[in-house]
């Protein structure tokens, strides 16, 4: 669903499926897990360096984030599917992908909405 102010995604996650580290192009957002468990990873401290923190988000749990938030979301289960609902405001204009290196997060590329 998409209107001028919001965008909502429903995502199904196969075992092992992950987003990789990414931002949300300046949009704020939130996600809630409907079924299964997702693992959210983020880099604590500065935007590009620091300790990687991983926190499970189980069915019924949610996370909210601001417009400069960078994270990786994954279904770490070996054999279970997960389902989540994501909401963004304003609708996502783009997402920048990052690689996690020993020196921290490094920008890889930016995808426009047409890529999804």
N, C-alpha and C positions, 0 to 999 in steps of 0.2 A: 504494500500500500504506500502511496506517495501523494502528498498534497504540497502546497506551497511552504508549509512550515514544518512538516514531519515526514519521516519515512520509516516504515516498519518492515523487517525481514523475519521470516521463519526459516531456520536453518536446521537440516538434519545432518548429523555427523557420523560417519562410519568410524569403526575402530581405527585409531591412529591418525585420523584426519586432523589437520592443523591449519591455521591461518598464516603462521609465521608472524614475526613482529611487524606491526603496521600502525599507522595513525588513522585519523578519520577526517582528514582534509579540513580541519577547523570546526567540525561539527561536534557538539556534545552528544552523549548517548548513554544508553543503558542496555543491559541484556539480562534475561532471566532464563534459567534452565527449567524446562518443562518435564523432561524425561532424561534419566541418566545423570552423569557427572561430567563436567568439563573442568579442565585445569587452565587457569589463567596465569600467565607468566608476565612479569614486568620487571624493568630495571629500576631498583631503588636508588635514591641519591640523585645525581644530576641526570639530565635527559639522555646522555650518551654513555655515561660510565656508572659503575656501581654494581651492587650485588643483585643477582637475578633471584627474585622471589616468586615462588609458585604457590598458588592457593586454589584448592578445589572449590567449585561451585556446584552444589548438588541440586537435585530437583527441588524446586521451591525457593532456591537461592537466587540472588541477583547481584549485579555490580552496576554502578553508575560512574560516569567519568566526564571530565571536562574536554574542551576542544583541543588541547595539546597532548592528550594521553596517548602513549604508545604501549601496546601489549601484544601478546601472542595468546590465542585461545586454541585449545586442542582437546580432543577426546582421547585421553590416555588409556582408555579401557582396551583390553586385548580382544574382547569379543562382544561388547555391548554397544548398541547404537544410542546416541543422545540427540535431543531436540531442544532448540533454544529459540527465543524471540528477542529480536534486537530492535531498538528504536533510536532514531537519530534526529536531531534538530539543529540547524536546518538539514534538509536532505543531503546526503553525502555528495559532494562535488568531485572528490578524488580521494585516493588513499595512497600514502607513501609507504613503500615496503623498505624494511631495514634488515641487514644481516647482523647477527650477533658475533662479534670478533673478540679476541682477547683484549683489545683496546676499548671495547664498548660497542654501541650500536652505530652502524655506518649506513647512510642512505643508499639504497640500491636503485630504485626507480619509483616513478609515480604513475598510477593508473587512473584514468578518467572513468566515470560511471559507465561508459559504453563497454568497458572490459568485463563487467559483471553480468 
